[in-house]
Amino acid sequence: MSTRLRDAAVRHLQLLGAGAGEGAVRRLTMDIELEGRIEMVTLSLRDGELQCVSSDARNDGPHVLAALRFVAGMEQREDSSPPGLVASIAPRSAEQAPANELADALDDLLTAITRVGVAKAQYAPSVDAALERVISAAPEPTPSGLGRFIGRLQREIRSAELRPMARLLEGASQLANALRTTARTRDTEERLVAWLGARPGSMPEVELLHDRTMIEVGREWLSGTERASLERRYLVDIESGNIYREDRPRHATASLGPCPRQLRVGLAEVESGPSPRRIRVLQYEVRPDIPSESWVRVQQVASRSFAEVAAGYRKSVEAHPSLSEPFALVAPHRIERNGVFKVFDSEGRQLILNRSERRGAVLAFYDMLAEGAEPTWLAGRLTDTGTMVCLTPFALGTRDRTYTRL
């Protein structure tokens, strides 16, 4: 196994000199590459016992064994270099630093679209060239946030809708500014992680979750770059009502099981960022036969105030205009069936049902309502018309059937 990481740590310690006293290591999380595949391995002490788990859901697989050998110092040092003295490195000034290629490419993209106008962007060679430059300047493989932005931008270029295009470009401008800033703040760091993932030197804010029960209520494939389409899964914590997204690029692994399913999550990491927040499930058990009491909890934690749903949507989109794609779980108070179905909460506020996306799913939902179905909860992605928030239904529960996936 390569020990370059350990050797680099030794050299860095030599550079830093004596530091703080010894600490107690309770948990280690490592990215282990083996036979061309990278898995995250977590080793932790719980009640004096060693817990091992890999992101492929195995606790005794080859990636776990490689991590154990590394920690135990039993790996073969085939390509490591002896830790020598570290030469002092003079800090480089801002003028000597290379230009930020991705930030410049984003600026060129914004300029190209602005010059030709949204209505003509679809047929403008300058826009195509600028978008190609962004893709070329992106890290490899393309981070899921940036890839999703590219997929949404290409869709809006084809639709030539001004409002969603302006929102996407506003977010791209914010990313370019964050890439160029030298004084990183919590907001700029959160923005960079949401777009580009964790990078060398970054310190993403991560919330650890333990012992939670979650229900997956929907999943979909989303457009990205040609090489980076994305499967998104929506998980509901049936105790708190929080909704998370698990993003899986094509050909990558994720938590196992079909939709719907129940996950008993022993350990998970949740990133700060756009709604719904991204989750990485590390330790879990899958239950495909979801008990009826879990579906009752889904209904109980669903939002009953459409005003709160709209307020949460606005807050999320304002913070992350390019990346936020909020998902909601709601419990309608009543449904009007006078030709055009309308959903209301107990305060008389209406939540518009979006008919422009997932058209087949929406038509199936309307057919169910026409047949007299009484939804006890609805789950779907939120969008807006500029003045009103809309819900695109993915799944629902009724008085007669606990779950229907559209």
NULOKE-808115 format. One line per field, with one value per residue (C-alpha): residue number from 1; x, y, z. Coordinates in steps of 0.5 Angstrom, whole numbers. Example, Ala and Ser with C-alpha at 12.3 -4.5 7.8 and 13.67 -1.06 7.14 Angstrom:
! residues 2
n [1/2]
c1 [25/27]
c2 [-9/-2]
c3 [16/14]
END
This chain:
! residues 406
n [1/2/3/4/5/6/7/8/9/10/11/12/13/14/15/16/17/18/19/20/21/22/23/24/25/26/27/28/29/30/31/32/33/34/35/36/37/38/39/40/41/42/43/44/45/46/47/48/49/50/51/52/53/54/55/56/57/58/59/60/61/62/63/64/65/66/67/68/69/70/71/72/73/74/75/76/77/78/79/80/81/82/83/84/85/86/87/88/89/90/91/92/93/94/95/96/97/98/99/100/101/102/103/104/105/106/107/108/109/110/111/112/113/114/115/116/117/118/119/120/121/122/123/124/125/126/127/128/129/130/131/132/133/134/135/136/137/138/139/140/141/142/143/144/145/146/147/148/149/150/151/152/153/154/155/156/157/158/159/160/161/162/163/164/165/166/167/168/169/170/171/172/173/174/175/176/177/178/179/180/181/182/183/184/185/186/187/188/189/190/191/192/193/194/195/196/197/198/199/200/201/202/203/204/205/206/207/208/209/210/211/212/213/214/215/216/217/218/219/220/221/222/223/224/225/226/227/228/229/230/231/232/233/234/235/236/237/238/239/240/241/242/243/244/245/246/247/248/249/250/251/252/253/254/255/256/257/258/259/260/261/262/263/264/265/266/267/268/269/270/271/272/273/274/275/276/277/278/279/280/281/282/283/284/285/286/287/288/289/290/291/292/293/294/295/296/297/298/299/300/301/302/303/304/305/306/307/308/309/310/311/312/313/314/315/316/317/318/319/320/321/322/323/324/325/326/327/328/329/330/331/332/333/334/335/336/337/338/339/340/341/342/343/344/345/346/347/348/349/350/351/352/353/354/355/356/357/358/359/360/361/362/363/364/365/366/367/368/369/370/371/372/373/374/375/376/377/378/379/380/381/382/383/384/385/386/387/388/389/390/391/392/393/394/395/396/397/398/399/400/401/402/403/404/405/406]
c1 [0/2/5/6/0/4/11/8/5/12/15/10/11/18/16/11/16/13/6/0/0/-2/-10/-14/-16/-24/-25/-22/-25/-21/-21/-18/-17/-16/-16/-19/-25/-25/-29/-30/-28/-29/-26/-29/-29/-35/-36/-28/-30/-27/-33/-31/-35/-34/-39/-40/-44/-39/-35/-30/-29/-22/-22/-24/-18/-13/-15/-14/-7/-5/-7/-4/3/3/2/8/12/13/13/14/20/24/22/27/28/23/26/23/18/17/10/8/5/-2/1/5/-1/-4/-10/-16/-18/-25/-27/-25/-29/-35/-34/-34/-40/-44/-41/-43/-50/-51/-48/-53/-59/-63/-67/-61/-56/-58/-56/-50/-43/-40/-44/-42/-35/-36/-39/-34/-29/-32/-33/-25/-23/-27/-24/-24/-29/-34/-36/-44/-46/-42/-45/-52/-51/-49/-55/-60/-56/-57/-64/-66/-62/-66/-73/-70/-74/-71/-72/-69/-63/-62/-62/-57/-52/-53/-51/-45/-43/-43/-38/-33/-33/-32/-26/-22/-23/-17/-20/-25/-31/-36/-41/-36/-33/-40/-41/-35/-36/-43/-41/-34/-34/-29/-22/-15/-14/-22/-25/-33/-38/-41/-46/-46/-52/-53/-58/-64/-69/-70/-75/-74/-80/-77/-71/-70/-64/-62/-58/-51/-45/-45/-40/-44/-51/-54/-59/-62/-65/-70/-70/-74/-72/-79/-77/-75/-78/-72/-71/-64/-61/-57/-53/-50/-46/-47/-42/-41/-44/-49/-53/-57/-64/-70/-75/-78/-74/-73/-66/-64/-58/-52/-48/-48/-45/-49/-46/-49/-51/-57/-64/-65/-58/-53/-52/-47/-50/-44/-47/-54/-59/-64/-71/-75/-82/-83/-88/-94/-93/-87/-91/-96/-90/-88/-95/-94/-88/-91/-91/-98/-97/-96/-94/-88/-86/-86/-82/-77/-76/-75/-69/-66/-66/-64/-58/-56/-60/-56/-56/-62/-68/-72/-76/-82/-87/-94/-100/-106/-112/-117/-117/-122/-124/-128/-125/-118/-115/-113/-109/-110/-108/-112/-111/-114/-107/-106/-100/-100/-99/-93/-95/-89/-84/-85/-91/-93/-93/-97/-102/-102/-103/-109/-112/-112/-115/-121/-122/-123/-116/-115/-108/-106/-99/-95/-88/-85/-79/-81/-81/-84/-87/-84/-90/-92/-89/-91/-90/-88/-91/-86/-90/-96/-100/-107/-112/-113/-105/-99/-95/-95/-89/-91]
c2 [0/7/11/17/20/18/21/27/28/26/32/37/35/37/43/45/43/42/43/41/35/29/28/22/19/17/16/16/17/15/15/8/7/0/-3/4/4/9/8/12/8/10/7/9/7/5/3/0/-4/-2/-1/-1/1/3/7/0/-2/-7/-8/-13/-12/-10/-3/-4/-9/-4/2/-3/-5/3/5/-2/0/-7/-4/-6/1/0/7/11/16/16/22/27/34/40/46/52/55/62/65/67/73/74/77/71/66/64/66/63/59/57/64/67/61/63/70/69/65/70/75/71/70/77/80/75/75/69/69/67/64/57/58/63/60/64/61/54/56/59/53/48/53/52/44/44/48/44/39/32/28/34/36/34/41/44/39/40/47/46/41/46/52/48/46/54/56/51/54/61/63/70/69/62/64/70/66/61/66/70/64/63/70/68/62/66/71/66/63/69/71/71/72/65/66/61/63/63/56/53/56/53/46/46/47/44/39/38/40/40/46/46/45/43/44/37/35/28/24/18/13/16/12/15/13/14/17/19/19/21/22/29/32/35/34/29/25/27/25/25/20/24/20/24/21/24/23/21/24/31/31/34/32/30/28/23/25/19/20/15/9/11/7/9/6/0/-2/0/6/6/3/5/6/5/10/9/14/19/26/32/38/45/48/48/45/39/38/33/27/21/15/11/6/3/-2/-3/-5/-6/-8/-1/-2/2/6/9/11/14/18/21/24/27/30/33/41/43/51/52/59/56/52/58/62/56/56/63/63/57/60/67/63/59/61/56/50/50/45/45/38/39/34/37/34/38/40/40/39/42/38/43/41/44/40/45/44/48/48/49/57/57/58/54/50/50/43/44/41/43/38/30/31/23/23/29/27/20/24/28/21/19/25/24/17/20/19/22/24/24/27/29/29/33/38/45/51/57/62/68/70/63/57/50/43/37/31/25/21/21/17/16/13/7/6/8/9/11/13/17]
c3 [0/-1/5/2/6/13/10/8/15/18/14/16/23/22/19/24/30/37/38/42/47/45/44/44/37/37/30/23/16/10/3/1/-7/-8/-15/-18/-14/-8/-2/5/11/18/24/31/38/41/48/48/41/34/29/22/16/9/4/0/7/8/15/13/5/2/3/11/11/8/12/18/16/15/22/25/21/17/10/5/4/-4/-6/0/0/7/11/10/12/10/7/9/4/3/2/-5/-6/-9/-15/-16/-15/-22/-24/-22/-29/-27/-24/-31/-35/-31/-32/-39/-39/-36/-41/-47/-45/-43/-49/-54/-49/-46/-52/-57/-52/-55/-62/-60/-61/-56/-51/-53/-53/-46/-43/-46/-42/-36/-36/-38/-32/-28/-23/-25/-24/-25/-18/-17/-15/-21/-26/-24/-25/-32/-33/-31/-35/-41/-40/-38/-45/-49/-45/-46/-39/-37/-29/-28/-32/-28/-22/-25/-27/-20/-17/-22/-20/-13/-14/-18/-13/-7/-11/-12/-4/0/7/7/11/13/8/2/5/5/-2/-5/-2/-4/-11/-11/-6/0/-3/0/5/6/12/11/16/17/22/25/26/30/31/26/22/15/10/2/-1/-8/-13/-20/-25/-26/-32/-31/-36/-41/-36/-30/-29/-22/-18/-13/-7/-2/5/11/18/21/28/26/19/16/9/6/-1/-2/-9/-13/-20/-25/-24/-16/-10/-5/0/-2/-3/-8/-7/-2/4/11/13/21/20/25/23/17/15/13/10/11/4/-1/1/2/5/2/7/6/10/13/17/16/16/10/11/5/8/11/18/18/24/20/15/20/23/16/16/23/21/14/14/15/14/6/9/12/6/2/7/7/0/-1/4/1/-6/-4/0/-6/-13/-17/-13/-9/-11/-5/-3/1/5/6/9/5/10/4/-4/-9/-14/-19/-25/-23/-17/-12/-5/1/8/14/14/7/3/-3/-6/-13/-17/-22/-29/-33/-30/-29/-33/-33/-26/-25/-30/-26/-19/-22/-25/-17/-15/-20/-18/-11/-7/-1/0/7/5/-1/-3/-8/-11/-10/-16/-17/-22/-20/-15/-12/-10/-14/-12/-17/-14/-13/-8/-4/2/2/7/3/1/5/-1/-8/-12/-18]
END
